[in-house]
Amino acid sequence: MRLKDKVAIVTGGGAGIGRAISYAFSAEGAAVVIAARNLSRLNEVAEDIKRKGGEIKAIQTDIADENQVKNLMSETLRQYGQIDILVNNSGITGPTARVVDMNLDEWNEVLAINLTGAMLCSREALKNMIARQSGCVINIGSEGGRSGFPMRSPYCVTKMGIIGFTETLAIEAGEHNIRVNCISPAAVRGERVINNAKAKAEAQGISFEAVMERLIGHYSLKKFIEPAEVAAAAVFLASDESSAITGHTLVVNCGAHISHY
């Protein structure tokens, strides 16, 4: 087991990528703390992992709230005594709108959750990691952090920011034997990609099917990424197998970045 005796916090652990990472970490021997705003989803995951023999704790948390983030870390330390791995996965897509029509409150909400939330969680988790001179932070980015998506400016801004945050934090934390990396997936199969495609179809006046086909049409592998494929990358980056890797963005995107024709 590659993560035996490790304690991992996974934000957004109740659904999608975060859910898959939680299962994968547990299967590799980690004690997992999952956090999100939706407590019912967290409890569903926690109960299932417990039935499978895993060690897991669910803590309802709004990562944009500084006090709730502090509570997440203190509760984790109270129960497990250490934080070895932090996965900053929580995020929202935000509005489907051109900049000229952008609502400021919606813009600010995306920044607060996707970017400030990652900073708050990292800041608080690092205190224990630095004290122990060991740790690993994994930020979940997006293909939208590598190139712009029309009508998705706040999302792309935050995901581009996550890459910069990853590299900066890797420099700052390296002297404490703490690694910081990012995973950048393209469209991951699941509820979010379906909802996003529906919103885009409505905004552009085209069919849902056309949006879905266009979405993966330029991928070399012509398929959606599975949540388990992102989770496998997270296990690698959290394990000793990647002990010399930091400040890196691992692309898991079915070749989206190389196939534009």
C-alpha positions as CSV (number, residue, x, y, z in Angstrom):
1,M,0.0,0.0,0.0
2,R,1.6,3.2,-1.2
3,L,-0.1,5.6,1.3
4,K,-0.1,3.4,4.4
5,D,0.0,5.4,7.7
6,K,-0.6,8.7,5.8
7,V,-3.4,11.1,6.6
8,A,-5.0,12.9,3.6
9,I,-7.4,15.7,3.4
10,V,-9.5,15.9,0.2
11,T,-11.6,18.9,-0.4
12,G,-14.6,18.4,-2.6
13,G,-14.4,14.7,-1.6
14,G,-18.1,14.0,-2.0
15,A,-18.4,13.9,-5.8
16,G,-16.6,13.6,-9.1
17,I,-12.8,13.7,-9.0
18,G,-12.6,14.3,-5.2
19,R,-14.8,11.2,-4.6
20,A,-12.6,9.1,-6.9
21,I,-9.4,10.3,-5.1
22,S,-10.9,9.6,-1.7
23,Y,-11.6,6.0,-2.7
24,A,-8.2,5.6,-4.3
25,F,-6.3,7.0,-1.3
26,S,-8.3,4.7,1.0
27,A,-7.5,1.7,-1.1
28,E,-3.8,2.6,-0.8
29,G,-4.0,2.7,3.0
30,A,-4.5,6.3,3.9
31,A,-6.8,7.7,6.5
32,V,-8.9,10.2,4.5
33,V,-10.7,13.3,5.7
34,I,-13.2,14.6,3.1
35,A,-14.6,18.1,3.2
36,A,-17.2,19.9,1.2
37,R,-20.4,22.0,1.7
38,N,-22.7,19.1,0.8
39,L,-22.7,17.0,4.0
40,S,-25.1,14.3,2.6
41,R,-22.7,13.5,-0.2
42,L,-19.8,13.4,2.2
43,N,-21.6,11.0,4.5
44,E,-22.5,8.8,1.6
45,V,-18.9,8.4,0.6
46,A,-17.7,8.0,4.2
47,E,-20.2,5.3,5.0
48,D,-19.3,3.4,1.8
49,I,-15.6,3.6,2.5
50,K,-16.1,2.5,6.1
51,R,-18.1,-0.6,4.9
52,K,-15.0,-1.4,2.7
53,G,-12.8,-1.3,5.8
54,G,-11.3,2.2,5.2
55,E,-10.6,4.9,7.8
56,I,-12.4,8.1,6.9
57,K,-13.9,11.2,8.4
58,A,-16.4,13.7,6.8
59,I,-16.3,17.3,7.8
60,Q,-18.7,19.8,6.3
61,T,-16.6,22.8,5.2
62,D,-17.0,25.9,3.0
63,I,-13.4,26.4,2.0
64,A,-14.0,30.0,1.2
65,D,-14.6,30.6,4.9
66,E,-11.4,31.0,6.9
67,N,-12.8,29.8,10.2
68,Q,-14.3,26.7,8.6
69,V,-10.9,25.9,7.0
70,K,-9.2,26.3,10.4
71,N,-11.8,24.0,11.9
72,L,-11.2,21.4,9.2
73,M,-7.5,21.3,10.0
74,S,-7.9,21.3,13.8
75,E,-10.4,18.5,13.7
76,T,-8.1,16.5,11.4
77,L,-5.2,17.0,13.8
78,R,-7.4,16.2,16.8
79,Q,-8.4,12.8,15.4
80,Y,-5.3,11.8,13.5
81,G,-2.4,14.0,14.9
82,Q,-0.9,14.8,11.5
83,I,-1.6,16.0,7.9
84,D,0.5,14.3,5.3
85,I,-1.4,15.1,2.1
86,L,-3.7,17.9,1.1
87,V,-5.7,17.7,-2.2
88,N,-7.2,21.1,-3.1
89,N,-10.0,19.8,-5.3
90,S,-13.0,21.8,-4.4
91,G,-14.1,24.1,-7.1
92,I,-17.0,25.5,-9.1
93,T,-17.4,26.2,-12.8
94,G,-19.2,29.5,-12.3
95,P,-21.2,31.4,-14.8
96,T,-21.5,30.8,-18.5
97,A,-21.2,34.4,-19.7
98,R,-19.1,36.8,-21.7
99,V,-17.0,39.3,-19.8
100,V,-19.1,42.1,-21.0
101,D,-22.1,40.5,-19.3
102,M,-20.3,39.3,-16.2
103,N,-22.0,39.5,-12.8
104,L,-19.5,40.7,-10.2
105,D,-20.9,38.5,-7.4
106,E,-20.6,35.4,-9.5
107,W,-17.1,36.3,-10.5
108,N,-16.1,36.8,-6.9
109,E,-17.6,33.5,-5.8
110,V,-15.5,31.5,-8.3
111,L,-12.3,33.3,-7.2
112,A,-13.2,32.7,-3.5
113,I,-13.8,29.0,-3.8
114,N,-11.4,28.0,-6.6
115,L,-8.4,30.1,-5.7
116,T,-8.7,31.7,-2.2
117,G,-10.0,28.4,-0.9
118,A,-6.9,26.6,-2.1
119,M,-4.7,29.2,-0.5
120,L,-6.5,29.0,2.9
121,C,-6.4,25.2,3.0
122,S,-2.7,25.2,2.0
123,R,-1.8,27.8,4.5
124,E,-3.4,26.0,7.4
125,A,-2.2,22.5,6.4
126,L,1.3,23.7,5.9
127,K,1.6,24.7,9.5
128,N,1.6,21.0,10.5
129,M,3.6,19.9,7.5
130,I,6.4,22.4,8.2
131,A,6.5,21.4,11.9
132,R,6.9,17.8,10.8
133,Q,9.2,18.7,7.8
134,S,7.2,16.5,5.5
135,G,4.1,16.8,3.3
136,C,2.5,16.9,-0.1
137,V,0.0,19.3,-1.6
138,I,-1.9,18.4,-4.8
139,N,-3.9,21.1,-6.5
140,I,-6.5,20.1,-9.1
141,G,-6.3,22.4,-12.1
142,S,-7.9,22.1,-15.5
143,E,-7.3,22.4,-19.2
144,G,-8.9,25.8,-18.6
145,G,-5.7,26.7,-16.8
146,R,-3.7,26.1,-19.9
147,S,-5.8,27.9,-22.4
148,G,-8.8,30.1,-22.4
149,F,-12.4,28.9,-22.7
150,P,-14.9,31.3,-24.2
151,M,-17.7,32.3,-21.7
152,R,-15.7,30.8,-18.8
153,S,-13.4,33.7,-17.9
154,P,-13.6,33.4,-14.0
155,Y,-13.0,29.6,-14.2
156,C,-10.0,29.9,-16.5
157,V,-8.6,32.8,-14.4
158,T,-8.7,30.7,-11.3
159,K,-7.3,27.6,-12.9
160,M,-4.4,29.5,-14.5
161,G,-3.9,31.0,-11.0
162,I,-3.7,27.5,-9.5
163,I,-0.8,26.7,-11.7
164,G,1.0,29.8,-10.6
165,F,0.1,29.1,-7.0
166,T,1.5,25.6,-7.3
167,E,4.8,26.7,-8.6
168,T,5.2,29.5,-6.1
169,L,4.2,27.3,-3.1
170,A,6.6,24.6,-4.4
171,I,9.5,27.1,-4.2
172,E,8.5,28.3,-0.7
173,A,7.8,24.8,0.8
174,G,10.7,22.9,-0.8
175,E,13.1,23.7,2.0
176,H,10.7,21.9,4.4
177,N,10.6,18.7,2.4
178,I,7.1,19.5,1.2
179,R,6.2,18.8,-2.4
180,V,3.5,20.8,-4.3
181,N,2.1,19.7,-7.6
182,C,-0.9,20.2,-9.8
183,I,-3.1,17.8,-11.9
184,S,-4.6,19.4,-15.0
185,P,-7.4,17.2,-16.5
186,A,-9.5,18.0,-19.5
187,A,-13.2,17.1,-19.6
188,V,-13.9,14.5,-16.9
189,R,-16.9,12.2,-17.3
190,G,-19.6,13.1,-14.8
191,E,-22.3,15.4,-13.6
192,R,-20.3,18.6,-13.9
193,V,-19.3,18.2,-17.5
194,I,-23.0,17.4,-18.4
195,N,-24.3,20.5,-16.6
196,N,-21.6,22.7,-18.2
197,A,-22.4,21.3,-21.7
198,K,-26.1,22.0,-21.2
199,A,-25.4,25.6,-20.1
200,K,-23.1,26.2,-23.0
201,A,-25.6,24.7,-25.5
202,E,-28.3,27.1,-24.2
203,A,-25.9,30.1,-24.3
204,Q,-24.8,29.4,-27.8
205,G,-28.1,28.2,-29.2
206,I,-26.8,24.8,-30.3
207,S,-27.7,21.2,-29.3
208,F,-26.3,19.5,-26.2
209,E,-25.1,16.7,-28.4
210,A,-23.1,19.1,-30.6
211,V,-21.4,20.6,-27.5
212,M,-20.5,17.1,-26.2
213,E,-19.1,16.0,-29.6
214,R,-17.1,19.2,-30.0
215,L,-15.8,18.9,-26.5
216,I,-13.8,15.8,-27.1
217,G,-13.5,16.1,-30.9
218,H,-10.0,17.5,-30.8
219,Y,-8.7,15.1,-28.1
220,S,-6.2,12.6,-29.5
221,L,-7.9,9.7,-27.7
222,K,-11.5,10.9,-28.5
223,K,-12.9,10.2,-25.1
224,F,-13.7,11.7,-21.8
225,I,-11.3,11.4,-18.9
226,E,-12.5,9.0,-16.2
227,P,-12.4,10.2,-12.5
228,A,-10.4,7.1,-11.6
229,E,-7.7,8.2,-14.1
230,V,-7.3,11.5,-12.3
231,A,-7.3,9.7,-9.0
232,A,-4.5,7.4,-10.2
233,A,-2.4,10.5,-11.0
234,A,-3.1,11.8,-7.5
235,V,-2.0,8.6,-5.9
236,F,1.3,8.8,-7.8
237,L,1.9,12.4,-6.8
238,A,1.0,11.6,-3.1
239,S,3.3,8.6,-2.9
240,D,7.0,8.2,-2.6
241,E,7.2,7.2,-6.2
242,S,7.1,11.0,-7.0
243,S,9.6,12.0,-4.3
244,A,11.7,14.1,-6.7
245,I,8.7,15.8,-8.4
246,T,7.5,19.3,-7.2
247,G,6.2,22.4,-8.9
248,H,4.9,20.3,-11.8
249,T,1.6,20.2,-13.5
250,L,0.7,16.7,-14.6
251,V,-1.6,16.8,-17.7
252,V,-4.3,14.2,-17.8
253,N,-6.2,15.2,-20.8
254,C,-6.4,12.5,-23.5
255,G,-4.1,14.6,-25.7
256,A,-6.2,17.7,-25.7
257,H,-3.2,20.0,-25.7
258,I,-1.6,18.5,-28.8
259,S,-4.5,17.9,-31.1
260,H,-6.0,21.0,-32.6
261,Y,-6.6,19.9,-36.2
